[in-house]
Amino acid sequence: MLPQMKRERSEQASRISALRQAAQSAVDYLESLDTRPVAPGPESVAAMRALCGPLPEGKTDPAEVVRLLSELGGPASMAISSGRFFGFVIGGCLPAAMAASWLVSTWDQNAGLWVATPVGAALEETAVEWTRELLGLPEGTAGGVVTGATLANFTALAAARHRLLERLGWDVEADGLFGAPELKVVVGDEAHPSLLKSLAILGLGKKRVVRVPVDRQGRMRADALPHLDDRTILCLQAGNVNSGAFDPAAAICPAARSAGAWIHVDGAFGLWAAASPKYSHLVKGFEQADSWATDAHKWPNIGYDCGLALVRDHAALRAAMSLRAAYLERTEHREPSDYTPELSRRARGVELWAGLRQLGKAGMAEIVERTCVHARRFAEGLRTAGFEVLNEVVLNQVLVSFGTAEKTSRVIARLQSEGTCWCGPTVWQGKTAMRISVSSWVTTEEDVERSLAVMLRFAKESSG
Ligand SMILES: Cc1ncc(COP(=O)(O)O)c(C=O)c1O
């Protein structure tokens, strides 16, 4: 055998043994989820520190690296893929998306250009189109696949900034914002901080926005909107991170459109209600907007990281995002980097394609409906036991107060350390609350009953 061939064989063997170790470790991890605590215990977190020492002088066998990671890293992870993680609005990764993510890593594709990955570019385009259809957005809407809703807000708002300033005779990509005509940005008082961060990065300012008051559920008040015109970016929200409430798009959008304003929707999770005939009434009116930001790593359970920026005006999105260089060969196909801030990036569109292909339209509707039923069961169980549910449970979000702020915080801390389930805190309209966000495809009725029983026990045992 030629020496060159020998080397290739051993490189190939090391890749395969690392992957086999990862497959076995992943299976062991999934099998541990029913019996391990959702949050890692302090001993596991302490043991994990062994991975954080100085960089060794010598090499380590790749399979041994994976074994170490699995042995010391796995137990220190939060069991977000269990059915009893109810924190933030996350949890769950569909099997097809999870496995596709391994394949994508094995393929090592760079999703910037068609020429670098025909499969990555084509499946991303298909997945964007499937998403557009599931969300009930206008035909012809363009989209980019980014890391999450924060970047999706940023990307869509960059397109808005481009178009509004272009209409005023200003080329913002070429000349920046120094001396540019002023734009007005209108947001609800309950806008997610990531939307404000995106505005800040775009030079539109977090503080100089016009904030519209909201009602008891956190919905923008249509009767309190300021004057809107063609220099205005109006940011609506579909799905409040705490209450799950939707801004009244149907009441707001027609007049905003006639005024020439650019309407942007932060629909990180709420927009997916469109996929269910039972919940699609909640998103009525949002389809009239110009741009939408959403997450596929939230309700569709695609795994991290995956968000989408969708924009009706293709040319505005491309003008804000695309870049050219002689060495970046272009084709007659859609070039993925024309639609996102990044040039090089992982082919996360393939994972999105795989997850949506697994679900089909019926599967996506089922996730929405099942998780909303679970949320209502939590709310009913807590209310029946005498605890105050602070929001109208219109979606998959429940806010509960167990009494005083101190008592609610004590119950949350005890739940988190006991490990049956995991919920986080928030403050809702001045009141400390526990957030229950049911987002995972894997959560069963039994998970809900087990978690509810522990919540009620700790709340009853806690004084105050
Ligand atoms: C309404 C809303 N917008 C934006 C975000 C930010 O999403 P991401 O963390 O994926 O960037 C969230 C996260 O929960 C959200 O609920």
The ligand as an SDF file (V2000), in Angstrom:
LIG
                    3D

 16 16  0  0  0  0  0  0  0  0999 V2000
  -40.8760   37.6310   20.7050 C   0  0  0  0  0  0  0  0  0  0  0  0
  -39.4310   37.2390   20.6750 C   0  0  0  0  0  0  0  0  0  0  0  0
  -38.5870   37.8800   19.8490 N   0  0  0  0  0  0  0  0  0  0  0  0
  -37.2850   37.5520   19.7860 C   0  0  0  0  0  0  0  0  0  0  0  0
  -36.7500   36.5610   20.5660 C   0  0  0  0  0  0  0  0  0  0  0  0
  -35.2870   36.2430   20.4660 C   0  0  0  0  0  0  0  0  0  0  0  0
  -35.0960   34.9900   19.8660 O   0  0  0  0  0  0  0  0  0  0  0  0
  -33.6590   34.3160   19.7190 P   0  0  0  0  0  0  0  0  0  0  0  0
  -33.2220   33.9980   21.1170 O   0  0  0  0  0  0  0  0  0  0  0  0
  -33.9010   33.0910   18.9070 O   0  0  0  0  0  0  0  0  0  0  0  0
  -32.7440   35.2680   19.0520 O   0  0  0  0  0  0  0  0  0  0  0  0
  -37.5780   35.8730   21.4530 C   0  0  0  0  0  0  0  0  0  0  0  0
  -37.0550   34.8280   22.3260 C   0  0  0  0  0  0  0  0  0  0  0  0
  -37.7480   34.2320   23.1170 O   0  0  0  0  0  0  0  0  0  0  0  0
  -38.9690   36.2040   21.4870 C   0  0  0  0  0  0  0  0  0  0  0  0
  -39.8290   35.5580   22.2850 O   0  0  0  0  0  0  0  0  0  0  0  0
  1  2  1  0
  2  3  1  0
  2 15  2  0
  3  4  2  0
  4  5  1  0
  5  6  1  0
  5 12  2  0
  6  7  1  0
  7  8  1  0
  8  9  2  0
  8 10  1  0
  8 11  1  0
 12 13  1  0
 12 15  1  0
 13 14  2  0
 15 16  1  0
M  END
$$$$
